[in-house]
Amino acid sequence: MIRDLYSAAAGLLSTALEESVVAGNLANVSTPGYQEQEVAFAPFHEMAMQANLAGNTVSLGAITGGAEVSVTTSNWTPGAMQASSNPLAVAIAGSGFFAVQTARGQVAYTRAGDFQFNGAGELVNADGQAVLATTGQPIQAASQAEAAGATVNTNGQVVSGGTVLGQIAVWNPALTSLVSAGDAEFTQTAGAAAPGQMTASLDPGFLQGSNVNLIGQMADLIRLDQVFASDQNALETAQQTMTTAISTVGTVS
């Protein structure tokens, strides 16, 4: 009975976590560069079972307390290219990531190339984070007029009036080292090897769209609602069974 409670409770927790991942995917169906998040499951509190038969220990396999979400991974299939009227919009044709500097001074990686110059003349992404150049530093315009006339070419060079303001770098972090930092950004796990820069072909005037499968995610949400209700019923049944057992222990007819 206790194991029934654990199994049902573990199911509820796992389903709730998966629902939150699906909800996040649906919220970012229109976010440029967003990579659909997926969950993987593992046994919850797996225990080995053994028996002693005629002095010999025999393995009977294992039992678990249900399943739990073990890890959240990213679907790295690129989203469809979308045309943009932004002269500084750019998409990576192939593998690689842009690098931006977060408010905490950390480096985050993204496939979203919806760039613009801010009021201080610094090239930033849609969240106002500085885009890093091949020098490892932000790209700076000397004046508002220079920023207003800037465009980006297929090599990632940001050019204004014939002057190259900087070249947007493309980096190659190991995909296994990246964890979602929210929306379309990723950071590396502690101890991961620092990525290098790579040669990449860029598509100016385009953005990589979100790769979220809207229909698939809606279907998952409906399925998860049904699973949650089933787990909830199983938990209530286990609780009622335990309550009945406790109340009748020691009863003599």
N, C-alpha and C positions, 0 to 999 in steps of 0.2 A: 504493500500500500504506500509506504514511504517512497519507494522507487517510482510508483505511478505519479505521485505528486511532483517529484523532481522532473520526471519526463515531461509532464504537461507544462510545468512552469518554464522549463528550458525551451520548450516549443514556443511558448508565448513570447519569451524574450527574443529568441532568434527571429521570429516572424516580425516582431515590432522593429528590430534593427533592420531587417531586409526592407520593410515598408518605408523606413526613413531614407534608405538608399534610393529606392525607386522614386520616392517623392522628390529627392534632390535631383535625380535625373530629369524628371518631368519639369521641374522648375527651371532647368537649364537647357530646355529643348531648343531655345533660340540663342543661346550664348555662343558667340564665335570661339572656336578652338576647344570647346568642352568635349571631354572624353567620357563616355558612359561608364559609370561605376558598377561593378558586379561584386557579389559576395560568394564566398566559399565556406562550406560547413565542415565541421569536424565533430567526432563523438564527444559528448559531454560526460566527464568523469567515467572514462572507460575502466572497467575492472575485470581482471582475469579470473576465471573460475577453474578450480581444480578439485579433484576427488582422489581419495586414498582407497585404492582397490587392492586388497591382499598385500598391503605394504608398499604398493607402487603408486606414485603420484601421477595421475592422468589429467591432462589438460582437457577441459570441457569447453574451451572457447572463451568469449568475453561477452559481458553485458555492459550496456551504457545507460546513462540517465537521460538519453535523448541526444539532441544535436545542438551545437552552438555555432555562431558565426566565428570562423577562425581568422579570416582576413578579407579585406576589401581590395579588389584589384581594378585596374582600368582596362577598358577595351580600347586598344590603340589603333583600331581601324580609322583612318582619316575620314572626317566628315566631308560632305560635298563642298566644292568651291562655290563661293557666292560673290557676284560682282558688287563692287562698292564704288561710290562716287568720291570717297575720301582719297585725295592724292597721296596720302601717306599710308594707306592700307596696303598690306602685303601678306601673301601666303607663302608657306614653304612647300615647294614641289618635291615631295619625298620625305625622308626622315629628318629629324633634328628639331631643335627648340630655340625660341628666342629666350633671352635672359632679361629679367627685370629686377630692380632693387626694391625690396619691400620697405615699409616705414620703419621696420626694426633693423634695417641695414643688411638683411639676409638676401640671398639670391634665390629667386624662384624661376621656374621654367614654364614656358607656355607656348602653345601653337597659335594663340590669338594675336593677330597682327594689326589690330585696329588702333593705330598710333596717331599722335597729334602733338603739336607743340603747346606747352602750357604758357601761362603769362610770364614766366621767368625765362622763356626761350629754351626750355629743356624738352627733348623728345620723350613723351610718356605714353603709357597705354591707357585704356579706357578707365582704369582705376587710379590714374595719376601717378603710377610708378615709373621711375626712370628706366628707359630702354638702354641696355648696355651695348656699346660698340665693340669692335674687334680689339680696341685698346683696353677693354675692361671697364671703361668709364662711360658716363652718360654722354649723349650727343647734344651739343649746345649750339644754338643759333645766336649770332652776335646782336641781332635786332629783331623787332617784331616784323619788319618788312622782309628780312631774310627768311624768317620762319614762315611767313605767309606765302612765299613763292617756292617753298621747298617741295620736292617730289622724291620718290625713291625708285631706283632702277633694279634690274634683275640681279645685280650683284650685291644688292643691299645698301648701296651708297645713297646717302641722303644729300641731294644736290639742290642748290639754290643759286640762280644767276650764274651758273658755270662754276661755282665754288662747292667743293665737296665738304660738307659739314662733319661727316663721319660715315662709317660703314657699320650697319647693323650686323652683329655677330649671330651665327647659328652654331649651337652647341650640341654635343652628342652624349648626354648623360645616359648611363645604362638604364634601360626601362625598369629593370628589377629593383633599382635603387630609388625610384620615384614614388612618393606618396602624395595623395591629393591634399592640397592646401586650401581647397575651396574654389568654386567656380571652375575656371579653366587653368588654374595654376598648380604646380607641383614643386615640392622641395625634395632634396635628397635625404636619405636616412643617414644617421650618424655613422661615421666611419667609411662611407662610400667613397670610391675613387673620384677625384675631381674630374669633371668632363673636359674634353678638349674642344677646340673650335673645328668646324668642318666646312668644306666647300659645298655650298648648296645653291640650287637654282631657285630664285624667288619669282613669284607672280605678282607684280604690282597691280593695284586696282582690284584685288580679290582678297577675300577672307575665307579661311577654312571654317565651315559651319559646324555646328554641333553634330555628333554622330549618334545621338540618342534616337533609338527606334521608338517612335511615339506609340504606335499600335502595340508593339511588344510590351512596352512599359505599362500601358493601360491594362493590357491583359494580365500582366503580373500583379498589378494592384488589385484587380478583382479576385484573382486566385488567392492572394495573401489575405484578403478580407475573409474569405471562406475558410482558409486554414486557421486564422486567428480565432474565428468563432468555434471551430471544431476543437482547438486546443483549450479554449475557455470552457467548453462543455465537459471535456475530459478532466480538467482540473476540478470543476464543481462536483463531478461524479466521484472522483477520488476523495475529495474532502467529505462528501456525504458518507461514503463507505467507511472512512476512518472514524467519523463521528459515531456512526452506528456501532462499529466494532468496539470503540472505547466505552460507549454507554452500556454495552451488553457484557463486557468482561466481568467475570465473577458472578454473573446472574445464574441462580440455580432454579431450574424449573420444577 
